[in-house]
Amino acid sequence: MTWHRGVLRSHNERVLLDALRAAGSTSRAELARTTGLSKPTVSAALAALESAGLVRRTGEVSRGQGRGRAAVLYEADATAGYVVGVDVGRAWLRAAAADLDGTVVGRSDAPNTARTAGAIVRDAARLARSVAAAAGLDWSQVVHTVVGSPGVTDPQTRRVRYAVNLPGWGRSGLFERLRAELGTGLDVLNDANLAALGEYALGAGRGSRLFAYLWVGTGLGAGVVADGRLFRGVHGAAGEIGYLPMRPLPAAGDREPGERGARGGPMEEAVSADAVVALARSLGMPESSAHTAKDVFAAARAGDATALRVVEREGARLAHAVAALAAVLDPELVVLGGGVGGNGDLLLPPLRACLRELTPLRPRVVGSALGDDAVLLGAVARAAEAARERVFDTRGVRRTGR
């Protein structure tokens, strides 16, 4: 009987904590109305949550003269724990610290100059700890860390596959090294998946029942969010559309059908940053003007005719990726992002035009609202969600002795 009462108490406390996070600051009476719990149950649960440091009083609201006592207001204590999100990219390391509501309290970016997986792990952990310290946090207050990186993070083998741009990143033991350096709860997730979560929480995907984030940069990938939850597939490879067949390519000057590059799949080879550079040079842009994809897009904005042709072809190629997502997922929205995809002002018009010719299944396609911060903010959002559960469970066990 004691066990059942303990489970019921825990359930009621969790319900109230979720209601407080949804409502912000509110009263016991309002909590009773919204949750359906009795007022004595709400009072007992709030007292327990307050004692555990998960809920705090925010003040009183006067009911006016002759209308009874003032109502005490409560809110979930977002400072009961903190989280860190880390974005590991080929060129940059980014880290941010946030409270349990996901409110960022500090962040920092640093060039990724490491040449081995071990060095990347050490640099990422050092950056994470420095961000927390700069925000005035003791590292012991950090409950959970989420690390985003290229490649497929397989939850069964706990390894990262296909992260060809990060040396040694796919070797065994990566998760263990990260956990040893950080000393917190840990998730390692694909960058496109985290970007999708970031757009869902704070950006263009808010309110969407089903949408895909199309990441176009050094590589190509997609993150899929359905009813607020990330869809990863059995082995974590859902959204790896870089491996979709794309032969023959929709423009001249590329590999012959059937040829296969060593670093990525056919679709990735056709639309990634390197493909933009290769196409620009094949159309006659000098190397000095097309050293990187960024150079090509800058030239297009400046009115260079050849660069504009490159952009038009890149947009048409990306339409094939969107058409594939539309046929398989039927999303209401596709968000275009990443280093290349972030040039939506140039890419979206030709993409949409080609999409109309390719398929009758045409989701709305928009540019990312979060830009380069999408992965980092997605990591923070995912970490905060995990930390809220971890903090509740840990403090509940400590309080009840379960």
N, C-alpha and C positions, 0 to 999 in steps of 0.2 A: 504493500500500500504506500509506503514511503517513497519507493521508486516512482510510482505513478504520479504522486503529488509533485515530486521533483521535476519530472518531465513536463507536467502541465505548467508549473511555474516558469520553467525555461521557455516554453512555447509562448506563454503570455508576455514575457519580457521581450522576446524577439519580435512579437507582433507590435508591441508598443514602440520599440526602438525603430522599427521600419516606419511606423506611422509618424513618429517624430521627425525622421529624416525627410519624409515626404512633405510634411506640413511646415517644418521650421519650428518656430516658437509657438507653443499652444498650451492650453490649460488641461487639467485633469478631466473636467466635464466634457470638453470637446473631444478628448481622446476616447472617453467612454462612448460618446455618440458615434465616432467614426469607426471604432473597432468592434463595438457591440459587447465589450466587456463591462462588467459591473463596476460601479465607482469604487467600492472597497478593493476589488481586484486591481484596478488601475492604480490606486494609491499604494497598495502593497508592492506592486511591480515597480513603480517609479521609485519608491524608497530603496528597493534592492539595487536598481540600476544606478541610482545616485550614489549609493554606498560603494558600488564597484567602480565609480568614476566614469561611467558611460553616459550619464545624463547629468545636466546641471540646470539650476534655476536661473532664469534670465531676468526676473523681476516680477512685478505685480501690475495688474490692470485694475484701476479703480472702477467700481460699478456705480459710483455716484452715491450721494447722500441718501440714506434710508433704503438702500437696495442690497444690504447684506455685506458680507466680507469681500475683500478684494480677491480676485482669482490669481493664484500663483501660476506663472508661466514656466514651461520647461522646454529644453531643446537637447538633442543629441550632442554630446561633447565631441566635436571633431578633433580635439587635441588629445584624445585618449590614445592615439597612436599616429605614426607617420609612415609614409611610404616613399620609395624612390623609383622613378622610371629612368631607364637608360636606353638610348638609341645608338647601336653600334653600326656604323656605316663604313664604307671603304675609305672615305675622305675625312669623316668627322665622327667624334664621339659627343653625344649630348646627354645631359643628365638633369633631372628636376626632382625636387623634394616637394611633397604635398601632404596635407592633413587627410583625415578619413573621409572628408567630403570631396576630395580631389582638388581642393584649392591649392594652387602652386604657391609655395612660400620661398622658393629659391631655385635657380637653374644656372647652368653654365655649359658652354660649348668649347671643345678643344679639337685641334687637328688630330687625326688618327695617323700617327707616324710609326706605329708598331709594325714589325715585320714577322712576328710569330703569334700564335694563338695565346701562348702564355703571357706575352707582353701586352696583348690587347686586354686580356682578363685583368691584369694588374693595373693598367691605365684606366680601364672602365671603373674598377672598384675604387681607385684613388680619386677619380673625378666624382663618383657618387658620394664618397665620404666627405670630400671637400665642400660639395654643395650643401650637404646637411649641416656641416659645421658653420658655414657662412650664414645659414639661416638661423643659427643659434640653437641647433639641436644637438643633443648627445646621441651618438650612433645607437645606443641601446633603446632609444625611442622609436627607431625605424623597425617596423614590423615585417614589411614585405617589400621585395624588389621585383620588378618585371624588366627583363632585358629583351629588346627587339633587335633582330638581326636578319640579314638576308638568308635565304635557304629554307628548307623544310625542317621544322623541329618535330621529330617523331616522338610522341609521348610514350611509346612502348619501348623503344631502344634508348631513349634519352640522348639522342645524338642529333646534330644538325647536318642535313645532307644538302648537296648542291650549292653550298655557299662558296662558289668558285673565286669570288673576289676577296675573300678573307683567308689568308694563308693558314692552313692547319686547323681551321675552325670546325671541320667535320670529324676530327679525331675523337676517339672515346675519352671520357673523363672530363669533357668541357663543363658539364653541369656541376660536377663535383668540385672542380676548381673554382668556378664562380661562387658556389655556396660557401666554400672554405674562405674565400677572400671577403665575402660580404657578411656572412654570419646571420642572415635573415631568411625568412621564407622566400622562395624563388620560383619564378616562371620564366622560361625562355620561349619567345614566340616569334613567328615570322613578321617581318616589318610591314608587309602589306596588310596582314590581318590586324595588326595594332593600329595602322593608319585608318582602317575601316572602323575600328572601335572608337578612335578619336573623332572621326567625322560624325559618327552616330551620337556620341556624347555631347559634342560641342560645335560641330560644323554642319556641312551641307546635308548630312544624312539624318539629322534630327527629325523624329516623327515618322521615318520611313519603316514600313513593315518588312520590306525586303529590298536591300540595295547592295550593290557591289562597288568596291573601291578598286579602280584600275591603276596600278602602280607602273609607271613607265620611267625608267631611269637607266642606271647601269644594267639592270635586268628588267624583267617583266613579270608581273604577278597580279593577283587579285585577291582581295579579302571580301568575304560574304557575311553580311549580318542579317539574320532573319529573326523578327520579333525580339530585337534587342540582344540576341545571342550570336556569338561567332560560330560559323559552320566551318569545321576544319577537316572533315573527312576522317576515315579510319586511321590513316597514317600521317595525318597532318598536312597532306598535300593538296587538299581542295583549294582551287584557285590558282594552281600552277599552270596558267594558260600559256606560258612561254613554250611549253612542250606541244602545243597544238600544231598539227601539220599546216603548212602554208606554202605549198608548191603547186604550180609555179608562183613565184612572187608576182605581185601586181604591178611591178615596174621593172624596166630593163636595167641592166648593169649590175645584177646580183649573181649569186652562185647559180649554177645550172640545177634543174630539178634533181632531187635525189642526193645532192651533196650535203654533208652534215658537218657543221662546225663542232669543235671539241668542247666549247665552253657553255653553250646553251642550246635550247630547242629551236626549231624553225621559226616560230612566231617571235621569240625573243630576238633572234638574229635579224629579223626583218624590221623591228621597231625600236630597239634599244638605242641608247646614246651613241654607241659605236656605229650602229646602222645609219643614223642620221649623218654622222661624219663621212662614212663611206659613200653614201648616196650623194652628198654635196660634192665630194671630190670627183665622183664619176660623172657628174654633170658639169664639171669645169671650174668649180670654186678652187682657188689656190689654197695650198695648205696653210699659209699664213692667215687666211680669212676663215678657215674651217678646221682649226686645230681641235676644237671641242664642239659638242652639240650646242653649248651655250653661245659660242661664237656664231654658229649658223643662225640661231634664233635672233641674236642681236642684229645680224646683217639683214634678216628679213624685216625686222622692225624699222630698220633704216631705209627700207625700200629696195634692197638688192634683188634683182629679178630672179637670179638663179636660186638664192636662198628662199625666196617665196615659192618657187617650184618645189624645192625640197620639203618645205612645210606642208604644201598641198598634198604631196605624195605620202608624207608621214601621217597626215590626218586620215587619208584614204586607207592606209594600212591599219591604223588603229580602229577604223570602222569594222574591219574584219574581226578584231578581238571583241568589240562590243556586240557584234552580231552573234558571235559564238556564245557569249554570256547570256544574251537575250533568248537564244534558242533553248539553252539548257536550264536557266534559272527563272526566266520571265520576271526580272526585277522591275520595280517601278522607277528605279533611279540607278544610274552609273555615275560615279564621281571620278573624275580624271585628276591624277596627282603624280607626284614623283618629280625628279629633276627635269625630265623631258615633258611629262604630262602637265607640269605646272604652267606650261605655256598655253593654257587653254584659250586665251584671247586669239592666238593664231591658229591653233589646231582644231578648235570646235567647229568653225564654219565648214571646212572641207570634210571633217569627220561626219558631221550631220548630213551633208549633201550625199556623200558616198553611202551612208547607212540607208538613206531613202531608196537607193538603187539596189542595195543588197538584199533587204528583207522587209516584210511587212511588220515584223516584230521590232518596234522601235521604242525602247525606254527613253526617258528623259536623260540627257547627258549634260552634266555641269562640271565646272572646275572645282577643285578643292577649295574649301574655305579656310583651311588651316595651314596650307603650304608646307614648308619644311618642318613644321612643328607637329604634323599629324601623327607620326609614329610615337614621338615622345609623349604627347598628350594622351594617346591611346594606351601607352604603357602605364601612365599615371592612373588613368581611369580603371584599368584592369587591376592594378596593384591595390588601389583603394577598395575595390569590391572584395578582393581576397582578404585584405587586412581587417575590414569590418567584421567578417566572419571569424577570423582568427582571434581578434581582440575579444569578441563576445564569448567565444568558446573558452578561451584561456581564463578570462576573469570570472566566467560562470563556474568553471571547475574550481578555481581558487576560493570563490565565495561559498559554494555549497559543499565542497569536499568530495564531489563526485569522482 
